[in-house]
Amino acid sequence: MSKYPVQKTEAEWKKELGEARYKILREKGTERPHTGEYNLTFENGTYVCGACHNPLFESDSKFESGCGWPSFDESIPGNVEYIKDTTFGMMRTEILCANCGSHLGHVFNDGPTKTGQRYCVNSLSVDLKK
């Protein structure tokens, strides 16, 4: 039994999300850098989970990091889950939607703002609600 409030079968997720979003959100994929819709978007609003619409990041926490993916310096408290990730021989912290368990990206301790955080997020993992 999943610990997440939103639960669906993988077949339901795949049908609902489509192939590209499913690969990122449910199979922990990564978009190519500098290709995502929100990489250089700086409009006001709230970034929500692309799978369940859980609010994740406010637009005022977004900044240009030069990494090629949308970057934020903080998340909405309680809405993002943090998991140790040692894949590919690296030590990272994976970020997941706390509501449905979907993969968002990773958070690093190298951000240039006062929080020191850089949430590196796949554009396909989120939607901007203006």
Residue pairs with C-beta under 8 A, 6 or more apart in sequence:
2 101
3 101
4 97
4 98
4 99
4 100
4 101
5 99
5 100
6 51
6 52
6 54
6 99
6 100
7 100
8 16
8 100
10 26
13 22
13 25
13 26
13 51
14 22
14 26
16 51
17 25
17 26
17 50
17 51
20 124
21 50
21 51
21 124
21 125
23 29
24 30
24 31
24 50
24 103
24 122
24 124
24 125
25 50
25 51
25 102
25 103
25 124
25 125
26 51
26 102
26 103
27 103
28 94
28 103
29 103
29 122
30 105
30 122
31 69
31 122
31 123
31 124
32 68
33 67
33 68
33 69
34 68
35 68
35 123
36 69
36 70
36 122
36 123
36 124
37 123
38 47
38 70
38 121
38 123
38 126
38 128
39 68
39 69
39 70
39 123
40 64
41 62
41 70
41 128
42 59
42 62
42 64
43 59
43 128
43 130
44 59
44 60
44 130
45 59
45 128
45 129
45 130
46 55
46 56
46 57
46 58
46 59
46 76
46 128
46 129
47 55
47 56
47 57
47 58
47 59
47 62
47 70
47 72
47 121
47 126
47 127
47 128
47 129
48 54
48 55
48 56
48 126
48 127
48 128
48 129
49 56
49 97
49 99
49 100
49 102
49 104
49 125
49 126
49 127
50 102
50 124
50 125
50 126
50 127
51 97
51 100
51 102
52 97
52 99
52 100
52 102
53 127
53 129
54 79
54 97
54 98
54 99
54 100
55 76
55 79
55 129
56 75
56 76
56 79
56 80
56 97
56 104
56 126
57 72
57 74
57 75
57 76
57 119
57 121
57 126
58 76
59 128
61 72
61 73
61 74
61 75
62 70
62 71
62 72
63 71
63 72
63 73
63 111
63 112
63 113
64 71
65 71
65 111
65 112
65 118
65 120
67 118
67 120
69 105
69 120
69 121
69 122
69 123
70 120
70 121
70 122
70 123
70 126
71 111
71 118
71 119
71 120
71 121
72 117
72 118
72 119
72 121
73 111
73 113
73 114
73 115
73 117
73 118
73 119
74 115
74 117
74 119
75 95
75 119
78 98
79 97
79 98
79 99
80 95
80 96
80 97
80 98
80 104
80 119
81 95
81 96
81 97
81 98
81 101
82 93
82 94
82 95
82 96
82 107
83 93
83 94
83 95
83 96
84 91
84 93
84 94
85 91
85 92
85 93
85 94
85 106
86 92
92 106
92 108
93 106
93 107
93 108
94 103
94 105
94 106
95 103
95 104
95 105
95 106
95 107
95 119
95 121
96 102
96 103
96 104
97 104
102 125
103 122
103 125
104 119
104 121
104 122
104 125
104 126
105 119
105 120
105 121
105 122
105 125
106 119
106 120
107 117
107 118
107 119
107 120
108 117
108 118
108 120
109 116
109 117
109 118
110 116
110 118
111 117
111 118
112 118
